[in-house]
Amino acid sequence: MTFRVFGSWHDWGTARGELAVLAPGVSVGRLGEAVAFAEQAHGDQKRPAGEPYVEHLLEVVEILVRGAGVREEDLLVAAVLHDVVEDTDRTIGEVGERFGPRVAEWVGWVTKPEPGQHEDPAEVRDRYLLGLRSAPPEVLSLKLADRFSNVQRLDTHPRPEKRRSYYRETCRHLVPLAAGVPWFETAFGEWRESYRHLEDGAPA
């Protein structure tokens, strides 16, 4: 079984042109402002496979628009900004001031909390993922698009054990979240079948 892979929006110019056709009701000016904000915040950060971080952000937007059919402008803005609080020195307050309270709320939902001094990081991560079960529908779509971007080329991750642990975590937490969510339920089902070689007990 094969599944659809996204990643043709490598830069804002390409994404802007396609958005103008696919989602004409979305303000490309406002989305472009979010991209500029995110690019400045993330700076020279790279993804695990070495690509510029902005490609992941645009990939999440592409998954929402071309895959899930999302046309909600605030949700697409939140997709661009979903990692700026977690991975940079920007704050939820700055996001809210620049892009509004709904965007800030949704970014806040998908921002993993920092472990406290005596907390186990793995337990904090599990609590965060379990907490998404009560998230608003927009947050679920955002988180599912983010994770689909992260796992759609899981075999390119440079560390084999990380591939397996990320597969396990995705099957445990994200696949159940996708149940009943249009488009994502099918997409994650196809993804899971394509990556069953990463299951515990499968040949390395």
N, C-alpha and C positions, 0 to 999 in steps of 0.2 A: 504494500500500500504506500502511496506517495502522498505528500501533503504540500500545500502551497507555501513557498518561501518568499519573504518580502525583503527588500533592500535596494530598490532602484532609486530611491530618493537620497542620493549621497550628499547633496548640497541643497541649500535653501532655494536657489534659483530653479532647480528641477522640481522641488516640492511645490513651490509657489505656482509654477505653470500648470501642474496637474491639479492642484487645489482649485484654481480658477475655473477649471472645467468640471471637476467632479463635485465641488462644493461651493458653487457661486455665491451662496448666502453667507459664507464665512469671510470675515475681514482678513485678507492676506496682510494688510498693514499691521493689524494688531498681532497676528500670529508672527509676522516678521519681527516685530518688537520683542516678542517673547524669545524667538530664536537668538536675536542679538544679545539679549540679557543672559540667556543660558550659555552662549558661546563665550561671553566675557567671564562668566562665573566659573565655568569648567576649564577654561584656559587650554592648556596642552594635555589634559587628561586623555588617556587612551582606554579602549576596551581590552579585555584579556587577549584577544587575537591581534591587537595592535592597531585597530582602526581608530580614527578620531572619534571622540565621545559624541560629537554632534550627530554622527551617523546613526547611533543608537536612538537618539531623541527623535530624529526624523523618521526612523524606522517604526517607532511606536505610533507616531501620527499616521504613517502610511497603513499600518495594520488596522487602526481604527477606521480610517476613511475607506480604503480599498477592500479591506476584509470585512469588518463588522458593519460598514455602512453608516458610521457616525457622522453627523453633521452639526453637532452641538459645539458651538465655538468655544465656550469656556472649557469644555472637556478637552478639546484639542490644544488649547493654551496650557492647560494643566499637564497634558502629555509632554509638551516641550519642556516644562519646568519641573517634572516629577522628581528629579534627583538633585535639584540645586540646593535644597536645605540639607539633605542627607550627605552630599558629597562635596559641598563647597562651604564658604563662610557666609553665604546668604541666609536670611532668616525668613520665617513665615510672615513676619510683619512686613518685610520688604516686598514679598510676593503679593500680599494683600493690598498694600499701598499702590503698587504698580498695576496689578491685574485684577483686583477685586476680591471680595470675600469668598465667593464660591470657589474660585481657582485656589485660593489659599487653603480653604477647608479640604479640598480634594488632595492637594499636594501634602497637606498634613497627615491625611489618612495613610498615604503610601510611603511616608518617611519613617524608616525604622528608628526606634529610640536607641539612644546610647546606653549600654549597660551601666548600672551603678557600680560603685566601688566593690561591692561584695556579690555582685550578680554574675551568674554564668551567662556568657554571651549567647550560647546555644539556646538556653531557656528563654532569654529575652527575645531571640529571633522567633522561636516557636510561638510565644505569646502574641507577638505581632502578627504572625501569619494566621493564627487561630482567631484573632480579633477581627480579621477581615470578613469573617462570616456574617458579621452584623453591619458591614459597610453598605452605604447607599449604592444603587445600581450603577451610577456613573463611576464610582470608585472601583467597583468590581471590574468594569470594562477597562478602566485605566490600568489596574494591576495585571489583569490577564493579558493585555496588549504588551505591557512591559515584560512580563515573563515570557510571552511567546517570542518576542524579539530576542531575549536572552538564550532561549533554548532551541530556536529553530535551526541553528547550525551548531548544536552542542558538541559534535565531534571535532570542531575546530578549536575547542578549548585546549590550551597547552598542557593541562594536567589531567591525566586519565582518571585519577581518583576523584577529582572535582567533577568530572563528567558524571560519574556514577552517583555521587552524593547529591548533585543538583537534580539528576533524574529522579532519585528517590524522593527528594523534597518536593519536587514539582508534582509527582504522582500523589503524594500524601496530602498536600495542601491546596495546590492550584487546580488540579483536575477536578476535585470535588466542587470547588468554587465555580468552575465553568459549567457545571450541570444546570441545564435550563436557561443558560445565557445564550441568546441567539448568536450564531456563527461560531463562538468560542467553544461550545461543547463539541461540535464536529471537528474543529481545528485541532483541539487538544487530543481528541480521540485518535485522529490520524497521526498526530505527532507521537503519541505513546506507542502506537503500533510500529512506527518507523524506528523507534529507539529502544525496542525491547531487548536489544543486545546489551543494554546497560543495566538490566535488572540483576539483582543479587542472584548468583548462581549461573548466570549466563557466561559463556566463554569470554575471556578477556580479549 
